[in-house]
Amino acid sequence: MSGVEGHELIKPWQVDVQRVADIARHSGSQTGVDDMDRVFATGGEVGRVMAGIDWSATPLGPVRAWTSTLRTAVSICLESRYPLEILWGPEFIEIHNDALISHIGDKHPGCLGRPFRDVFPEIQDSFVPMLDQVLSGKGATYREDLLVHLRRHGYLEECFFTFSYGPIRQHPGGEVVGVWTASMETTRQVLGTRRMSCLRELADATVGRPSRDDVFTNAARVLERHTSDIPYCVILASEERAAAGAGAAPVLLPAAAAGVAEEQGRSGGCLSGIDAEGLVPELGDSAATGRTRITRHVLERLGLHRAFAEPPSTSAMVVPLTKSETSRPTGLFVAGMSDRLPVTDDYRAFVSLAAAQIAAAAMAAHALEMERTMAAEARRRALHDGLTGLPNRAALFERLPTTLKESEREHRPVGFLFIDLDGFKAVNDTLGHQAGDDLLREVAARLRRAVRPSDIVVRLAGDEFAVLCENITSNPAIEAIADRIIDNLAIPSGTGAECVTVTASVGIATTGPGITDADELVRAADSAMYAAKKRGRGCWEHFDRSMLMRRSQRGPPMPDAGDG
């Protein structure tokens, strides 16, 4: 924006040029060459340049031939502190003031006295129709926050202006001889609003994501809608592992990309050369040092290409995704930079804020993911036996009620096998507890092989195991499972005189009348197991209700010296 504090801004659409000229004539003033010299002298930098121009070599002709209307318009323009421009005649000959220099950049001062089409060929298609409208007498026009691709600093730049075009008339109500242009650049405000919208969308899309990869993927999807500021992006995630040793190159994995396509016939392009000595050393350097880097042609070096060509982008900003300057990056944000936007402090701050939002959301998601993983691991440990890896008693009684309800609803019996090892105590006493632990692990492995894939093997406690069998169609079916268990668990331990053979006693119970809940099912199988031990060990017994009566009267059988 232009203007000088303390000066009232002249608004050209409020100026009656002819009235100013009439006042000058009526006061007896002659607006000749000398008068224009005084105007040029008070017109700042542009006035000094205009004073040195040979106007006879321009379409406007020598100053002495200028009409009073043109002289007065030039005087008003040069002495205004508001960005003003005169486009005179059908060729729209350019004259402007000091306040407009920042708008047109390198085009000043060479554009003075030249046709608009020659000075601004890149925008004539958008602007000449508006200028023609005013010059033809169809009235003033106004455009707010108009996107203009203007070549004012040696490259085609995306910028925004609010314009007001008004007629300059030869006399009140007469012919329109030129166009007043008042302009205000709104590029910073428009880009600021646009980028703030992008940051809000990023926050909404990344906060509360279930995983770091979800954060990266959602961020890329948002940025794909904001290619004017970030034509493409690649988000690279650090490998989840302990921090690399000194001098080790960081390992980065492709996580998400926006506006990027992979070259045909290539795979894993993002994996090649992302280290300090590879195809793109800037990436490895940024990940290792935690510093932002500018790189060129990064996609080509990674074997990737832009999915869309507009806006053009030859450079990218590489920003480490870190919680702080001293923390280890969780990845890299490679943001393509539009060739039509200057790399200002505002632009750097925008990209840095986008990276910071992504990094914060990714780290929060990773922390939650770690908490969930730790909670899941704690639950797994709580429901599994640490020695054998089998589900434990708690896991069995957590699952049994649901299984029994489903079996009752679908009229499918559930079988339960209670297994106790015969002779396990002798293994511990003779060969030691390590041999006992090894034997229990072997028993667990053999049980898994002996049962059906859908059956659940559980270690209840000590040398007691169980098998939960769903979809039991008949007694012979569950008896066949018990036979395989007994055959597989006849395990010799030790050698020579210290050899001890372990067998298994198995109690069988199935749901039905009198056995409808978990406790009843387990007690029934436990009673049947004791009946099998009493019958001679290394065998199985079916439960019947008389076993409960006998067991309550006599108590459990006393184990001999070989029992565990």
C-alpha positions in Angstrom: 0.0 0.0 0.0 1.2 3.6 -0.7 0.6 6.9 0.9 2.3 9.3 3.3 1.2 9.8 6.9 -0.1 13.2 7.6 -1.3 13.9 4.1 -4.9 13.8 3.0 -5.2 11.3 0.1 -6.6 12.8 -3.1 -9.3 10.6 -4.6 -9.2 11.1 -8.4 -12.8 10.1 -8.9 -13.7 13.2 -6.9 -11.7 15.6 -9.0 -13.3 17.7 -11.8 -10.2 18.3 -14.0 -12.0 20.9 -16.2 -13.1 22.9 -13.2 -9.4 23.1 -12.0 -8.4 24.2 -15.5 -11.2 26.8 -15.6 -10.1 28.3 -12.3 -6.6 28.5 -13.6 -7.7 30.4 -16.7 -10.1 32.7 -14.9 -7.3 33.6 -12.4 -5.2 34.8 -15.4 -2.6 32.0 -15.1 -1.1 30.7 -18.3 -0.3 27.0 -18.0 2.7 26.9 -20.4 6.0 25.2 -20.5 7.3 27.2 -17.5 4.3 26.2 -15.4 4.9 22.5 -16.3 8.5 22.9 -15.3 7.3 24.0 -11.9 4.9 21.0 -11.8 7.7 18.6 -12.7 9.9 20.2 -10.0 7.3 19.5 -7.3 6.5 16.0 -8.7 9.2 14.1 -6.8 11.2 11.4 -8.6 8.7 10.9 -11.4 8.6 14.7 -12.0 12.4 14.8 -12.3 12.3 12.0 -14.8 9.5 13.6 -16.8 11.4 16.9 -16.9 14.2 15.1 -18.7 12.0 13.4 -21.3 11.9 14.6 -24.8 8.1 14.6 -25.0 8.1 15.5 -28.7 9.3 12.0 -29.4 6.3 10.5 -27.6 2.7 10.2 -28.7 1.8 13.1 -26.3 4.0 15.5 -28.3 5.9 18.5 -26.9 4.8 19.9 -23.5 3.9 23.3 -25.1 1.3 21.4 -27.2 -0.4 19.7 -24.3 -4.0 20.7 -23.6 -4.9 22.4 -20.4 -6.8 19.3 -19.4 -3.7 17.1 -19.8 -1.5 19.7 -18.0 -4.0 19.9 -15.1 -4.3 16.1 -14.9 -0.5 15.7 -14.8 -0.3 18.3 -12.1 -2.9 16.6 -9.9 -1.3 13.2 -10.5 2.3 14.2 -9.7 1.4 16.1 -6.5 -0.8 13.4 -5.1 0.5 11.1 -2.4 -2.0 8.4 -3.5 -1.0 5.9 -6.3 -2.4 7.6 -9.4 -1.9 6.9 -13.1 -3.1 8.7 -16.2 -3.7 6.7 -19.3 -4.1 9.3 -22.0 -5.9 9.0 -25.4 -6.8 5.9 -27.4 -3.3 4.4 -26.9 -3.5 4.9 -23.2 -0.2 6.7 -22.8 1.3 6.0 -19.4 1.9 8.7 -16.8 2.1 8.0 -13.1 3.3 9.4 -9.8 5.8 8.4 -7.1 3.3 6.5 -5.1 2.7 4.1 -8.0 6.4 3.2 -8.4 6.2 0.3 -5.9 3.2 -1.1 -7.9 5.1 -1.3 -11.2 8.6 -2.0 -10.0 11.2 -2.3 -12.8 8.8 -0.9 -15.4 9.6 2.5 -14.0 10.8 4.9 -15.4 10.9 3.3 -18.9 7.1 3.1 -19.1 6.5 6.9 -18.9 5.1 8.3 -22.1 4.6 4.8 -23.7 1.3 3.0 -24.7 -0.2 0.8 -22.0 -0.2 -2.2 -24.3 3.6 -1.9 -24.8 4.3 -1.4 -21.2 2.0 -4.1 -19.7 1.5 -6.8 -22.4 1.1 -9.4 -19.7 -2.1 -7.9 -18.4 -3.6 -6.1 -21.4 -6.1 -8.8 -22.1 -7.7 -8.2 -18.6 -7.3 -4.4 -18.5 -7.8 -3.0 -22.0 -11.5 -3.9 -22.1 -12.1 -2.0 -18.8 -10.1 1.0 -20.1 -12.0 0.9 -23.4 -15.3 1.0 -21.5 -14.2 4.2 -19.7 -12.7 5.8 -22.7 -15.9 5.1 -24.8 -18.0 7.1 -22.3 -19.7 4.1 -20.7 -18.8 5.2 -17.2 -16.3 4.4 -14.5 -15.5 0.9 -13.3 -14.1 -0.6 -10.1 -12.5 -3.9 -9.3 -11.6 -5.2 -5.8 -8.7 -7.6 -5.0 -8.2 -8.4 -8.7 -5.6 -11.1 -9.4 -2.9 -9.7 -11.7 0.1 -11.6 -13.1 2.4 -8.7 -13.4 6.0 -8.7 -14.7 7.4 -5.9 -12.6 10.5 -7.4 -11.1 11.8 -9.5 -14.0 9.4 -12.5 -13.5 5.7 -13.0 -13.8 4.4 -12.3 -10.3 1.0 -13.1 -8.7 -0.3 -10.0 -7.1 -3.6 -8.4 -6.2 -4.9 -4.9 -6.6 -8.0 -2.9 -6.0 -8.5 -0.5 -9.1 -10.8 2.4 -9.8 -11.0 3.6 -13.4 -12.7 7.0 -14.1 -13.0 9.2 -17.2 -10.9 12.4 -17.8 -13.2 14.7 -19.9 -12.1 17.5 -22.2 -14.9 19.6 -20.6 -17.9 18.9 -18.4 -20.1 16.4 -20.1 -17.7 16.4 -23.1 -15.5 13.9 -24.8 -13.5 11.4 -22.7 -9.8 12.0 -23.5 -8.1 9.8 -20.9 -8.6 7.5 -17.9 -7.8 8.1 -14.3 -6.5 5.0 -12.5 -6.4 4.9 -8.7 -5.0 1.7 -7.3 -4.2 0.1 -4.0 -2.1 -3.1 -3.8 -3.8 -5.7 -1.6 -1.4 -8.6 -2.3 -0.2 -9.0 1.3 -3.7 -8.9 2.7 -5.1 -11.3 0.2 -2.2 -13.8 0.5 -2.4 -13.4 4.3 -6.1 -14.3 4.3 -5.6 -17.2 1.9 -2.7 -18.6 3.9 -4.5 -18.2 7.2 -7.4 -20.2 5.7 -4.9 -22.9 4.7 -3.5 -23.1 8.2 -7.0 -23.4 9.7 -7.8 -26.2 7.3 -4.5 -27.9 8.3 -5.4 -27.7 11.9 -8.9 -29.1 11.4 -7.6 -32.0 9.3 -4.6 -33.0 11.4 -5.6 -32.5 15.1 -6.8 -35.7 16.8 -5.7 -38.1 14.0 -5.1 -41.7 15.1 -1.6 -42.0 13.7 1.3 -40.0 12.4 0.7 -41.4 8.9 -2.9 -40.2 9.0 -1.6 -36.7 10.0 0.7 -36.6 7.0 -1.9 -38.0 4.6 -4.6 -35.5 5.7 -2.1 -32.6 5.6 -1.2 -33.5 2.0 -4.9 -33.6 1.0 -5.4 -30.1 2.4 -2.3 -28.7 0.7 -3.5 -30.1 -2.6 -6.3 -27.5 -2.4 -3.7 -24.7 -1.9 -1.4 -25.1 -4.8 -1.2 -21.3 -5.5 1.0 -21.0 -2.4 2.4 -24.6 -2.3 2.4 -26.1 -5.8 3.3 -29.5 -4.4 4.6 -31.1 -1.2 6.3 -34.3 -0.1 6.2 -35.2 3.5 8.9 -37.7 4.5 8.7 -39.6 7.8 11.7 -40.6 9.9 12.0 -44.3 10.5 10.7 -45.3 13.9 13.8 -46.5 15.7 16.3 -45.4 18.3 18.2 -42.3 17.5 21.0 -43.0 15.0 24.6 -43.0 16.2 26.9 -40.1 15.6 27.5 -39.5 11.9 24.7 -41.9 10.8 22.6 -40.7 7.9 18.9 -40.3 8.8 16.5 -42.8 7.3 13.4 -41.2 5.7 10.4 -43.0 4.4 7.8 -41.7 1.9 4.7 -40.8 3.9 2.5 -38.5 1.8 2.6 -36.2 -1.2 0.4 -33.6 -2.8 0.4 -32.6 -6.5 3.1 -35.2 -7.2 3.1 -38.2 -9.5 5.7 -40.9 -9.9 7.5 -41.5 -13.1 6.4 -44.5 -15.1 8.4 -47.6 -14.6 10.0 -46.4 -11.4 9.1 -47.4 -7.9 10.3 -46.2 -4.5 11.6 -43.0 -6.0 11.3 -41.2 -2.7 13.6 -43.8 -1.1 16.6 -43.1 -3.3 19.2 -40.6 -2.4 17.6 -39.2 0.8 20.8 -39.0 2.7 23.8 -36.7 3.1 25.6 -38.1 0.0 22.7 -39.2 -2.2 20.7 -37.6 -5.0 19.3 -34.9 -2.7 21.9 -34.2 0.0 19.9 -31.2 1.1 17.2 -33.5 2.5 19.7 -35.6 4.5 21.4 -32.4 5.7 18.2 -30.8 6.8 17.1 -33.9 8.7 20.5 -34.2 10.4 20.9 -30.6 11.3 17.3 -29.6 11.9 17.7 -26.5 9.6 15.5 -25.3 6.8 17.1 -25.6 3.4 16.2 -24.3 -0.1 16.6 -26.9 -2.9 16.1 -26.9 -6.6 14.6 -29.6 -8.9 14.1 -31.9 -6.0 11.3 -33.9 -7.7 13.4 -34.6 -10.8 16.2 -35.9 -8.6 13.8 -38.2 -6.7 12.3 -39.6 -9.9 9.0 -37.8 -9.4 7.2 -35.1 -11.4 4.4 -32.5 -10.9 0.9 -33.8 -11.5 -0.1 -30.3 -12.6 2.2 -27.7 -14.2 0.6 -24.5 -12.8 1.8 -22.5 -11.1 5.4 -23.2 -12.1 7.8 -24.3 -9.4 11.5 -24.9 -9.7 12.5 -24.6 -6.0 11.3 -26.1 -2.8 11.7 -25.3 0.9 12.8 -28.2 3.1 11.6 -27.8 6.7 12.4 -30.3 9.4 9.3 -31.4 11.3 10.4 -30.8 14.9 8.8 -29.9 18.2 11.7 -27.5 18.9 15.0 -26.5 17.5 16.8 -29.0 19.7 14.5 -32.0 19.2 15.0 -34.8 16.7 13.0 -34.3 13.5 10.0 -36.7 13.0 10.3 -36.1 9.3 10.7 -33.5 6.6 8.2 -31.2 4.9 9.3 -30.5 1.3 7.1 -27.6 0.1 7.3 -26.6 -3.5 7.7 -22.8 -4.0 5.7 -21.0 -6.6 7.9 -19.1 -9.1 5.2 -16.4 -9.2 5.5 -15.6 -5.5 8.5 -13.7 -4.0 10.2 -15.6 -1.1 9.4 -12.9 1.5 9.5 -13.2 5.3 5.7 -13.6 5.1 6.1 -16.6 2.8 8.8 -18.2 4.9 6.7 -17.7 8.0 3.7 -19.3 6.3 5.6 -22.5 5.3 7.2 -22.7 8.7 3.9 -22.4 10.4 2.4 -25.1 8.2 5.4 -27.4 9.0 5.0 -26.6 12.7 1.3 -27.5 12.6 2.0 -30.8 10.8 4.9 -31.6 13.2 2.9 -30.9 16.3 -0.1 -32.9 15.2 2.2 -35.8 14.1 4.0 -35.8 17.4 0.7 -35.7 19.3 -0.6 -38.6 17.2 2.6 -40.5 17.7 2.4 -40.0 21.5 -1.2 -41.2 21.6 -0.2 -44.1 19.4 2.6 -45.0 21.8 0.2 -44.8 24.7 -2.3 -47.0 22.9 0.5 -49.4 22.1 1.7 -49.5 25.7 -1.9 -50.0 26.9 -2.4 -52.8 24.4 0.9 -54.4 25.4 -0.1 -54.1 29.1 -3.4 -55.7 28.4 -1.8 -58.4 26.3 0.6 -59.1 29.2 -2.4 -59.1 31.6 -4.2 -61.7 29.5 -1.3 -63.9 28.5 1.0 -66.2 30.2 4.5 -64.9 30.3 6.2 -68.3 30.0 4.3 -69.9 27.2 2.6 -67.0 25.5 -0.8 -68.7 25.8 -3.9 -66.8 27.0 -4.2 -67.1 30.7 -7.1 -67.7 33.2 -8.2 -64.1 33.1 -8.4 -64.2 29.3 -10.4 -67.4 29.4 -13.0 -66.0 31.9 -13.2 -62.8 29.9 -14.0 -64.7 26.7 -16.2 -67.5 28.1 -19.4 -65.5 28.9 -19.6 -64.2 25.3 -18.9 -67.6 23.8 -21.5 -69.3 25.9 -24.2 -66.6 25.0 -23.5 -67.1 21.3 -23.6 -70.9 21.6 -26.9 -70.7 23.4 -28.4 -68.3 20.8 -27.2 -70.4 17.9 -27.8 -73.8 19.6 -24.2 -74.9 19.3 -22.6 -76.8 22.2 -19.3 -75.6 23.6 -16.7 -78.1 24.8 -14.1 -77.6 27.5 -11.0 -79.7 28.2 -9.3 -79.4 31.5 -5.7 -80.8 31.3 -3.4 -81.6 34.1 0.1 -82.9 33.6 1.0 -86.2 35.4 4.5 -86.4 36.7 5.4 -82.7 36.3 6.5 -82.3 40.0 9.1 -85.0 39.4 10.6 -83.1 36.5 11.1 -80.0 38.7 12.4 -82.1 41.6 14.8 -84.2 39.5 15.8 -82.0 36.6 15.3 -78.5 38.1 13.0 -75.6 37.4 14.6 -74.7 34.1 13.8 -78.1 32.8 10.2 -77.6 34.1 9.9 -74.3 32.3 11.2 -75.9 29.1 8.7 -78.7 29.4 5.8 -76.3 29.9 6.8 -74.4 26.8 7.0 -77.7 24.9 3.5 -78.7 26.2 2.1 -75.4 25.0 3.5 -75.9 21.5 2.2 -79.5 21.3 -1.2 -78.5 22.5 -1.5 -75.9 19.7 -0.6 -78.7 17.2 -3.0 -81.2 18.7 -6.2 -79.1 18.6 -8.2 -77.6 15.7 -7.2 -74.1 14.4 -10.3 -72.5 15.9 -9.8 -74.0 19.4 -8.3 -71.8 22.1 -5.5 -73.2 24.2 -5.1 -71.6 27.7 -2.6 -72.0 30.6 -4.6 -71.9 33.7 -1.9 -72.1 36.3 1.2 -74.2 37.1 0.9 -77.4 35.0 -2.8 -76.9 34.3 -4.0 -76.1 30.8 -7.4 -75.9 29.1 -8.8 -76.0 25.6 -12.0 -74.2 24.7 -13.7 -75.8 21.7 -16.6 -74.1 19.9 -18.9 -75.8 17.4 -18.7 -79.2 18.9 -21.1 -81.5 16.9 -20.8 -84.7 18.9 -19.1 -86.4 21.8 -16.8 -88.4 19.5 -15.6 -85.1 18.0 -14.4 -83.7 21.3 -13.1 -87.1 22.4 -10.9 -87.2 19.2 -9.3 -83.9 20.3 -8.7 -85.3 23.8 -7.1 -88.4 22.3 -4.7 -86.3 20.2 -3.8 -84.2 23.3 -3.0 -87.3 25.3 -0.9 -88.8 22.5 1.0 -85.6 22.0 1.7 -84.9 25.7 3.4 -88.2 26.5 6.7 -86.4 26.8 10.0 -88.0 28.2 12.2 -85.5 30.0 15.9 -86.1 30.9 18.0 -89.1 30.1 19.0 -92.4 31.7 18.1 -92.9 35.3 16.8 -89.3 35.5 14.4 -89.7 32.6 10.9 -88.8 33.6 7.9 -89.3 31.3 5.1 -86.8 31.7 1.5 -87.6 30.6 -1.8 -85.8 30.7 -5.1 -86.4 32.5 -8.0 -84.7 30.6 -11.5 -83.8 31.8 -14.2 -83.2 29.2 -17.3 -81.1 29.7 -19.8 -79.7 27.3 -22.6 -77.1 27.7 -26.1 -78.4 28.1 -28.6 -78.9 30.9 -27.0 -78.0 34.2 -24.0 -76.4 32.6 -24.9 -73.0 31.3 -22.3 -70.5 32.7 -18.5 -70.3 32.7 -17.9 -71.3 36.3 -20.1 -74.4 35.9 -18.4 -75.4 32.7 -14.8 -75.1 34.2 -15.8 -76.9 37.5 -17.4 -79.7 35.5 -14.3 -80.2 33.4 -12.1 -80.0 36.5 -14.1 -82.7 38.2 -13.9 -84.9 35.1 -10.1 -84.4 35.1 -9.8 -85.6 38.7 -11.9 -88.6 37.7 -9.4 -89.3 34.9 -6.5 -89.1 37.4 -8.3 -91.5 39.7 -8.9 -93.9 36.9 -5.2 -94.2 36.1 -3.8 -91.0 34.5 -2.9 -90.5 30.9 -6.5 -90.7 29.9 -9.7 -88.7 29.6 -13.1 -88.7 31.3 -16.4 -87.1 30.4 -18.2 -85.2 33.1 -21.4 -86.4 34.7 -23.2 -84.9 37.7 -22.3 -87.8 40.0 -18.7 -86.6 39.9 -19.6 -83.4 41.7 -21.3 -85.3 44.4 -18.4 -87.7 44.9 -15.9 -84.9 44.8 -17.7 -82.9 47.4 -17.9 -85.9 49.7 -14.3 -87.1 49.3 -12.4 -84.1 48.2 -9.8 -84.2 45.4 -7.6 -87.3 45.0 -4.2 -87.0 46.8 -1.4 -86.8 44.2 1.4 -89.3 44.4 5.0 -88.3 44.4 5.0 -88.0 40.6 2.1 -85.6 40.3 2.5 -81.9 39.8 
